[in-house]
Amino acid sequence: MLWEKGLDLRSMNVFLETARSGSMAEAAVRLGITQPAVSQYISKTEDAVGSILLDRQMRPARLTPAGEVFRDRAEALVASAEAAISAVRNVGTQPLPELRIAVPNSIATTMIPYIYAFVSEDMKPGNFSLRVGQAADHIRGLLEREVDLVITSDIIETFRGIDRYPLFRESFVLMLPPGFDAQGLSLAEISAALPLIRFAGHNVVGQSVERHLRRMRTQIPRVAEFDTAQAVAAMVSSGHGFAIATPMCVLEGDAAGHDIACAPFPGPAFSRSLHLLARGRELGARAQVFADRCREAINDHIAPRVAAQMPWLENGIEIIHHDED
């Protein structure tokens, strides 16, 4: 069969997500692309099949009769394609030609060398590719098949066809300049003595901190913000301020050679959980193997370092084996 120009699996996936959400704007958010891009994909699909699939005059948008027929067939085609990819990738002991992974900056230097060792032994990919950056970009990459696995604290429960494997939970702590004694000081007293070095607003760690400060009804002046753990650690190590971060962020700073003191967060405790995300069925059992190896790396190599550096932090790194909703 010769497919019409503009009709492909990505276009079908965009159409299906729009049909599920009933809104191009919502589909764009879920897919990590722009609304005009969603509209363009759907228009190309309609041109290819020769029918109007989406009634844009309705609010929310509704499928036309032709759109309902196409939705049912497209769902079957996409599911079949995903099953075909999974079958090919899991034939016998055939190694993966490539394994593409995306992780947050806050774990890249500390955790990935251990994971690479496990993956090289167990999964034997022809090429191991790592992308470091922000969660929204990584999730878009997963949905558009630019990466195969994503480690993130954004669990995107609204997306269909994405498998989630919980990995670990870590509590937030204070990052302080060497020699600064925060014992017995409140957060207000610390912020009066030192500026708060923030993680940038698009950074998931930064978003978690800001939400917690709002819950505490605590306002701290905005002075400086950076989008990587290494940059925040460098600022704190140089005495320019303090930060609210996680043990993994502290270890990332250590790896970059920054001398940082740590202390318990002076207020209600809070934490973040990281998960592994994979497109359903494509990697088969290998996604679970990867999740197991991530937990093993944390348990054997990361958690002991956190316990040694922050002995006062009870369950600073806690392995999660099952979803805890």
Secondary structure as GFF3:
##gff-version 3
##sequence-region A 1 325
A	DSSP	alpha_helix	9	21	.	.	.	ID=ss1
A	DSSP	alpha_helix	24	31	.	.	.	ID=ss2
A	DSSP	alpha_helix	35	49	.	.	.	ID=ss3
A	DSSP	beta_strand	54	55	.	.	.	ID=ss4
A	DSSP	beta_strand	62	63	.	.	.	ID=ss5
A	DSSP	alpha_helix	65	89	.	.	.	ID=ss6
A	DSSP	beta_strand	99	104	.	.	.	ID=ss7
A	DSSP	three_ten_helix	105	107	.	.	.	ID=ss8
A	DSSP	alpha_helix	108	122	.	.	.	ID=ss9
A	DSSP	beta_strand	128	133	.	.	.	ID=ss10
A	DSSP	alpha_helix	135	143	.	.	.	ID=ss11
A	DSSP	beta_strand	149	152	.	.	.	ID=ss12
A	DSSP	beta_strand	162	171	.	.	.	ID=ss13
A	DSSP	beta_strand	173	176	.	.	.	ID=ss14
A	DSSP	alpha_helix	187	193	.	.	.	ID=ss15
A	DSSP	beta_strand	197	199	.	.	.	ID=ss16
A	DSSP	alpha_helix	204	215	.	.	.	ID=ss17
A	DSSP	beta_strand	224	226	.	.	.	ID=ss18
A	DSSP	alpha_helix	229	237	.	.	.	ID=ss19
A	DSSP	beta_strand	243	245	.	.	.	ID=ss20
A	DSSP	alpha_helix	247	255	.	.	.	ID=ss21
A	DSSP	beta_strand	261	264	.	.	.	ID=ss22
A	DSSP	beta_strand	271	279	.	.	.	ID=ss23
A	DSSP	alpha_helix	285	297	.	.	.	ID=ss24
A	DSSP	pi_helix	298	302	.	.	.	ID=ss25
A	DSSP	alpha_helix	303	309	.	.	.	ID=ss26
A	DSSP	beta_strand	317	319	.	.	.	ID=ss27
###
